[in-house]
Amino acid sequence: MSDYQGKITSAFETSRNDDGSGEEIHIVEFQTENDFTNYRNDLRLRNLVGLREKAISSNEIKICSNEKSYT
């Protein structure tokens, strides 16, 4: 991810079940949408498709164009 100026800015669990399954949310950030596209098309990531399908039941991608700060 860092090869494409990407990083996980936060990660947290919303639930954890007795069998170890649960829900985990990762907030990621890329400098540009093109960086994100290039990351998603990287062969190293594509080679992990089998592992990702076992570990990830769903994902949702949202693109934010306006960051807000509440201080």
SVG drawing of the C-alpha trace seen along z (x, -y; Angstrom):
<svg xmlns="http://www.w3.org/2000/svg" viewBox="-20 -23 27 44">
<polyline fill="none" stroke="black" stroke-width="0.4" points="0.0,0.0 2.8,-2.4 4.2,-1.9 1.1,-3.8 1.1,-6.6 -1.6,-4.7 -1.9,-4.1 -4.3,-2.8 -5.3,-5.8 -7.4,-3.8 -8.7,-0.3 -11.2,0.9 -13.5,3.9 -17.2,3.4 -17.9,7.0 -16.1,10.2 -17.7,13.6 -16.7,16.6 -15.4,18.4 -13.0,15.5 -15.0,14.0 -16.3,10.5 -16.3,7.2 -13.2,5.0 -13.2,1.7 -10.1,0.1 -10.0,-3.5 -7.4,-4.0 -6.1,-7.1 -4.4,-7.6 -3.0,-10.8 -5.0,-10.5 -7.7,-8.3 -5.2,-7.2 -2.9,-6.0 -5.7,-3.9 -6.5,-2.5 -2.9,-1.5 -2.8,0.1 -5.9,2.2 -4.4,3.3 -1.1,4.3 -0.2,8.0 0.9,8.5 -2.5,7.7 -4.2,9.6 -2.2,12.7 -3.8,12.6 -7.4,12.9 -7.8,16.4 -6.8,15.3 -8.8,12.1 -11.9,14.0 -11.5,16.2 -10.9,13.3 -13.2,10.6 -16.9,11.1 -17.6,7.7 -16.0,4.4 -17.3,0.9 -15.4,-1.8 -16.2,-5.4 -14.3,-8.3 -14.1,-11.4 -13.4,-14.7 -13.9,-17.0 -12.3,-16.3 -13.9,-17.8 -12.2,-18.5 -14.1,-18.9 -11.9,-20.3"/>
</svg>
